Amino acid sequence: MTKVRAVTFDFWHTLVAEHPGTMRAMQLDRWERLLARAGHARERRELETAFAKNWQQFEEHWWANTGQYTSTDSVRFITNELSVDPSEELRAELIDSYRVVGETAELAVAPGLETCLHALRAAGVRMGIVCDVGLTSSPSLRLERLGVLDAFDAWSFSDETGVFKPAPEAFRVALDPLGVDPRDAAHIGDNERTDIAGANALGMVSVRYQGLLRVTGLLDGLRFDGLADHVIDDIAALPEVLGIV
């Protein structure tokens, strides 16, 4: 096995995860309050329908990799669906609600992550994050409040790079500052289409991590094609799996 000199990590469902539906519920609560206060009260079911359609819009951009779909785009789409013509003040508050939720939602950190990062750092392995950003912008995902930010040397967030995984550019933005050839690096993530296929195309060692999917109940019913070089449930086992310790 090639000696791994750097490891990049996916963000959602690899480093952290929410309890399914938590952030959506927080957003719905905020929108319900903000709209009512501004004289645009809407039924909860109307909001839920508009939010569901909005997420479909994001996923179309994500799958096609045709550009980012931001919180600003979301507010424009949802208010149009709700037939709301927001004032500039209300529009700004609705856009900011994505930041507020991203910074305050309770997130579960992958069990064993601190042990994993410490072992990799002790072995001299450089580390980065390659993240497909949803509707929560990258400044809200910098992990300071989770206590592991200092472990990482480079970041690639799609709302900053303009590209989603599996595009090679998404990985290279993190790999280039790490100073390693992709063939001397590994990538760990939960998604075969984006994380594993993208890493494989660059010649990286690919690791599919399913621990947080299992913890949150999202693993049930998922089917995989066996594209990853390794599959693990315990992220603390990553250094050993990669032959680093």
C-alpha positions in Angstrom: 0.0 0.0 0.0 1.2 3.5 -0.8 2.2 5.4 2.2 -0.6 7.9 3.0 0.8 11.3 3.7 -2.5 13.2 3.9 -6.2 12.5 4.6 -9.1 14.6 3.6 -12.5 14.3 5.3 -16.0 14.8 4.2 -18.0 17.0 6.6 -21.6 15.9 6.9 -22.1 12.4 8.2 -18.4 12.0 8.5 -17.2 14.6 11.0 -20.6 15.6 12.3 -24.3 14.9 11.8 -27.6 16.3 13.0 -30.5 14.3 14.3 -32.5 13.9 11.1 -34.9 16.8 10.6 -33.6 19.0 13.4 -32.2 21.8 11.3 -35.2 21.8 9.0 -37.6 22.1 12.0 -35.5 25.0 13.4 -35.7 26.7 10.1 -39.4 26.2 9.8 -39.9 27.6 13.3 -37.9 30.7 12.5 -39.6 31.4 9.2 -43.0 30.9 10.8 -42.2 33.6 13.4 -40.5 36.0 11.0 -43.2 35.9 8.4 -46.0 36.3 11.0 -44.2 39.2 12.6 -43.9 40.9 9.2 -47.6 40.4 8.4 -47.1 37.4 6.1 -48.3 34.6 8.3 -48.5 31.2 6.6 -49.7 27.8 7.6 -47.1 25.3 8.7 -48.0 22.9 5.9 -47.5 25.7 3.3 -44.0 26.3 4.7 -43.2 22.6 4.7 -44.3 22.2 1.1 -42.2 25.2 0.0 -39.2 23.9 1.9 -39.5 20.5 0.3 -39.6 22.0 -3.2 -36.6 24.2 -2.3 -34.5 21.3 -1.2 -35.3 19.6 -4.6 -33.9 22.8 -6.2 -30.7 22.4 -4.2 -30.4 18.7 -5.1 -30.8 19.4 -8.8 -27.8 21.8 -8.6 -25.9 19.3 -6.5 -26.4 16.3 -8.8 -25.8 18.3 -12.0 -22.9 20.3 -10.4 -24.0 23.3 -12.3 -23.3 25.9 -9.7 -24.1 26.7 -6.1 -27.6 27.1 -4.7 -27.3 29.4 -1.7 -29.5 30.7 1.1 -30.2 33.8 -1.0 -31.5 31.6 -3.8 -33.5 29.6 -1.2 -35.2 32.7 0.2 -36.0 33.9 -3.3 -37.5 30.6 -4.2 -39.5 30.0 -1.0 -41.0 33.5 -0.8 -42.1 33.2 -4.4 -43.7 29.8 -3.6 -45.5 31.4 -0.7 -46.5 34.5 -2.7 -44.7 36.7 -0.2 -43.0 40.0 -1.4 -40.6 40.5 1.5 -39.2 43.8 2.6 -35.4 44.2 2.4 -35.3 43.8 6.2 -37.4 40.6 6.2 -35.4 39.2 3.3 -32.1 39.8 5.2 -33.6 38.1 8.3 -34.7 35.1 6.3 -31.3 34.7 4.7 -29.6 35.1 8.1 -31.8 32.4 9.5 -29.6 29.8 7.8 -26.5 31.1 9.6 -28.3 31.2 12.9 -29.5 27.6 12.6 -26.1 26.4 11.3 -24.4 28.0 14.3 -26.8 26.9 17.0 -28.1 23.5 16.0 -26.9 20.6 18.1 -24.6 18.4 16.1 -23.3 14.9 16.9 -19.5 14.5 16.4 -18.4 11.2 15.0 -17.6 8.9 18.0 -13.8 8.4 18.2 -13.0 11.4 16.0 -10.7 13.0 18.5 -8.7 9.8 18.8 -8.5 9.5 15.0 -7.3 13.0 14.5 -4.7 12.8 17.3 -3.3 9.6 15.9 -3.0 11.0 12.4 -1.4 14.2 13.6 1.1 12.3 15.8 2.1 10.3 12.7 2.8 13.5 10.8 -0.2 13.1 8.5 -1.7 16.4 7.1 -5.4 16.8 7.1 -8.1 18.6 5.2 -11.9 18.9 4.7 -13.7 18.6 1.4 -17.3 19.6 2.0 -20.4 19.8 -0.3 -22.2 22.7 1.4 -25.9 22.5 1.6 -27.9 25.6 2.7 -25.7 26.3 5.7 -22.7 28.4 4.4 -19.1 27.5 5.2 -18.4 30.2 7.8 -21.0 28.5 10.0 -19.3 25.1 9.5 -15.8 26.0 10.7 -16.1 23.7 13.7 -14.7 26.1 16.3 -17.5 25.2 18.7 -16.9 21.5 18.2 -13.3 21.8 19.2 -11.5 20.1 16.3 -10.8 22.9 13.9 -7.2 23.1 14.7 -6.5 19.6 13.5 -7.1 20.6 9.8 -4.6 22.2 7.5 -6.8 23.0 4.5 -10.4 23.3 3.6 -12.5 23.0 0.4 -16.1 24.2 0.9 -18.3 24.1 -2.2 -19.8 27.5 -1.7 -16.3 29.0 -1.8 -14.9 26.8 -4.6 -18.0 26.8 -6.8 -17.9 23.1 -7.4 -19.3 20.0 -5.7 -17.7 16.5 -5.4 -17.0 14.3 -7.3 -15.4 17.1 -9.4 -11.6 16.8 -9.1 -11.3 20.5 -8.4 -13.3 20.0 -5.2 -10.5 17.7 -3.9 -7.6 19.6 -5.3 -8.4 22.8 -3.5 -7.7 20.9 -0.3 -4.9 18.7 -1.6 -2.8 21.4 -3.1 -2.2 23.3 0.1 -1.4 20.0 1.8 1.5 19.5 -0.7 0.7 15.9 -1.7 -0.1 14.1 -4.9 -3.6 12.6 -4.7 -2.1 9.1 -5.0 -0.4 9.7 -1.7 -3.6 10.7 0.0 -6.8 9.2 1.3 -10.3 10.5 1.5 -13.0 9.4 3.9 -16.7 10.1 3.5 -20.1 8.5 3.5 -21.3 9.1 0.0 -20.3 6.7 -2.9 -21.4 9.1 -5.7 -19.5 12.1 -4.4 -16.8 11.0 -1.9 -15.8 7.6 -3.1 -16.2 8.0 -6.8 -14.4 11.4 -6.6 -11.5 10.0 -4.6 -11.1 6.9 -6.8 -11.0 9.1 -10.0 -8.0 10.9 -8.6 -6.2 7.7 -7.4 -6.7 8.5 -3.7 -7.3 5.7 -1.2 -11.1 5.8 -0.6 -12.7 5.0 2.7 -16.5 4.9 3.2 -17.4 5.7 6.8 -20.9 4.7 7.9 -20.7 5.2 11.7 -22.7 8.4 11.8 -25.2 7.1 9.3 -25.8 4.2 11.6 -26.0 6.4 14.7 -28.7 8.6 13.1 -30.6 5.7 11.6 -29.9 6.9 8.0 -28.0 3.7 7.1 -31.1 1.6 7.0 -32.2 0.9 3.5 -29.2 2.4 1.8 -27.5 0.4 -0.9 -23.9 0.6 -2.0 -21.9 -0.6 -5.0 -18.7 -1.5 -3.2 -16.6 1.2 -4.8 -14.6 2.0 -1.7 -11.2 0.6 -0.9 -12.2 0.3 2.7 -15.5 0.5 4.7 -15.5 1.3 8.4 -18.0 1.9 11.2 -15.5 3.3 13.7 -13.6 6.4 12.6 -11.0 5.8 15.3 -9.9 2.7 13.3 -9.0 4.9 10.2 -5.2 5.3 11.0 -4.8 1.5 11.4 -6.9 0.8 8.3 -4.6 3.1 6.3 -1.5 1.5 7.7 -0.4 4.7 9.4 -0.2 3.3 13.0 
